[in-house]
Amino acid sequence: MTELSRFSFEVLRQDENFILYRGRSTDGSSQVLLRSPTSQHPTPQDLKWLEHAYSLKEELDPSWAARPIAIARHWDRTVLVMEDPGGVPLDQLLGQPLDLAFSLRIAISLSSAIGHLHRRGIIHKDIKPAHVLVTRNTGQ
């Protein structure tokens, strides 16, 4: 399992239920994503969501998804640790002009990832810009 104490975390985004962090190891050799409930006492639904996301780890491929690595305790909370594919949440890129070619690359990559999910019998049910990581230079 990944030892989270060797990572320095920065917030990528936060909503009412969860905070998404990017963790960089102190020696710079690795990165992870960490999804943590915002509340010190998360709801049973939030914990169930983390467990469900973790249960999909064998179905997800790092070429098109942030694949779960572990459920762990960090900051006295249950958290989901994921491989970090890089990128930023898509909602952070909206509100500024995006060129057509970049927008099309995002659309193609997103539709491809959704296709991979559906071929594995997984339906996301909450696709929105905040839940999509995009690499700025490639649109993947």
C-alpha positions as CSV (number, residue, x, y, z in Angstrom):
1,M,0.0,0.0,0.0
2,T,1.0,3.6,-0.6
3,E,2.4,5.3,2.5
4,L,0.6,8.6,2.4
5,S,2.7,10.4,5.0
6,R,5.5,10.7,2.3
7,F,3.2,12.8,0.1
8,S,2.6,16.6,0.1
9,F,-1.0,17.3,-1.0
10,E,-2.6,20.2,-2.9
11,V,-6.3,20.6,-3.4
12,L,-7.4,20.2,-7.1
13,R,-11.1,20.8,-6.4
14,Q,-13.7,20.6,-3.7
15,D,-17.5,20.2,-3.7
16,E,-20.0,19.8,-0.9
17,N,-19.1,16.1,-0.3
18,F,-15.5,15.5,-1.4
19,I,-12.1,17.1,-1.8
20,L,-9.8,15.9,-4.6
21,Y,-6.1,16.2,-3.8
22,R,-3.0,15.6,-5.9
23,G,-0.2,14.2,-3.8
24,R,3.4,14.4,-4.7
25,S,6.0,12.3,-2.9
26,T,8.6,14.3,-1.0
27,D,11.3,12.9,-3.2
28,G,9.4,13.7,-6.4
29,S,9.3,10.2,-7.6
30,S,5.5,9.6,-7.7
31,Q,2.1,11.2,-7.6
32,V,-1.3,10.0,-6.5
33,L,-4.8,11.4,-6.4
34,L,-6.7,11.3,-3.1
35,R,-10.4,11.7,-2.7
36,S,-11.5,12.6,0.8
37,P,-14.8,13.4,2.3
38,T,-15.1,17.1,3.3
39,S,-16.7,16.2,6.6
40,Q,-14.8,14.8,9.6
41,H,-17.8,12.6,10.0
42,P,-18.8,11.5,6.5
43,T,-22.3,10.2,5.7
44,P,-22.8,6.5,5.1
45,Q,-23.5,7.4,1.5
46,D,-20.2,9.1,1.1
47,L,-18.3,6.1,2.5
48,K,-20.4,3.7,0.3
49,W,-19.4,5.8,-2.7
50,L,-15.7,5.5,-1.8
51,E,-16.1,1.7,-1.4
52,H,-18.0,1.4,-4.7
53,A,-15.3,3.4,-6.5
54,Y,-12.6,1.2,-5.1
55,S,-14.5,-2.0,-6.1
56,L,-14.1,-0.9,-9.7
57,K,-10.3,-1.0,-9.6
58,E,-9.9,-4.2,-11.7
59,E,-12.3,-2.8,-14.4
60,L,-10.6,0.5,-14.9
61,D,-7.5,1.1,-17.1
62,P,-5.1,3.9,-16.3
63,S,-5.0,4.9,-20.0
64,W,-8.5,6.3,-19.7
65,A,-9.4,6.4,-15.9
66,A,-7.9,7.4,-12.6
67,R,-7.6,3.8,-11.3
68,P,-8.1,3.2,-7.5
69,I,-5.1,1.9,-5.6
70,A,-6.4,1.6,-2.0
71,I,-8.9,2.7,0.6
72,A,-6.8,4.1,3.4
73,R,-7.0,6.3,6.5
74,H,-5.4,9.7,6.3
75,W,-6.1,12.8,8.3
76,D,-8.4,10.7,10.5
77,R,-10.6,10.0,7.5
78,T,-11.4,7.2,5.1
79,V,-9.9,8.2,1.7
80,L,-9.7,6.7,-1.8
81,V,-6.2,6.7,-3.2
82,M,-5.9,6.6,-7.0
83,E,-3.2,6.5,-9.6
84,D,-2.6,10.0,-11.0
85,P,-3.0,10.3,-14.7
86,G,-2.1,14.0,-14.5
87,G,-4.3,16.8,-15.8
88,V,-6.7,19.2,-14.2
89,P,-10.5,19.0,-13.6
90,L,-12.2,20.1,-16.8
91,D,-14.4,22.6,-14.9
92,Q,-11.2,24.6,-14.2
93,L,-10.7,25.1,-18.0
94,L,-14.2,26.3,-18.6
95,G,-15.0,30.0,-18.6
96,Q,-12.1,30.8,-20.8
97,P,-11.9,30.5,-24.6
98,L,-11.0,26.9,-25.7
99,D,-10.0,26.5,-29.4
100,L,-12.1,24.1,-31.5
101,A,-9.3,21.5,-32.0
102,F,-8.7,21.3,-28.3
103,S,-12.4,21.0,-27.5
104,L,-12.8,18.2,-30.1
105,R,-9.8,16.3,-28.6
106,I,-11.5,16.5,-25.2
107,A,-14.8,15.3,-26.7
108,I,-13.1,12.4,-28.4
109,S,-11.1,11.4,-25.4
110,L,-14.2,11.6,-23.1
111,S,-16.4,9.6,-25.4
112,S,-13.7,7.0,-25.8
113,A,-13.4,6.7,-21.9
114,I,-17.2,6.4,-21.6
115,G,-17.2,3.7,-24.3
116,H,-14.6,1.8,-22.3
117,L,-16.8,2.0,-19.2
118,H,-19.9,0.9,-21.1
119,R,-18.1,-2.1,-22.6
120,R,-17.3,-3.2,-19.1
121,G,-20.9,-2.8,-18.0
122,I,-20.2,0.3,-15.9
123,I,-22.5,3.4,-16.1
124,H,-21.0,6.5,-14.5
125,K,-24.3,8.3,-13.6
126,D,-22.5,11.6,-12.8
127,I,-20.5,12.7,-15.7
128,K,-19.8,16.5,-15.4
129,P,-16.8,18.7,-16.0
130,A,-15.7,18.5,-12.3
131,H,-15.3,14.7,-12.7
132,V,-13.2,14.8,-15.8
133,L,-9.4,15.2,-15.7
134,V,-7.9,16.8,-18.8
135,T,-4.3,17.2,-19.8
136,R,-3.9,20.8,-21.0
137,N,-1.5,20.2,-23.9
138,T,-3.2,17.1,-25.4
139,G,-6.9,17.3,-24.4
140,Q,-6.7,13.7,-23.3
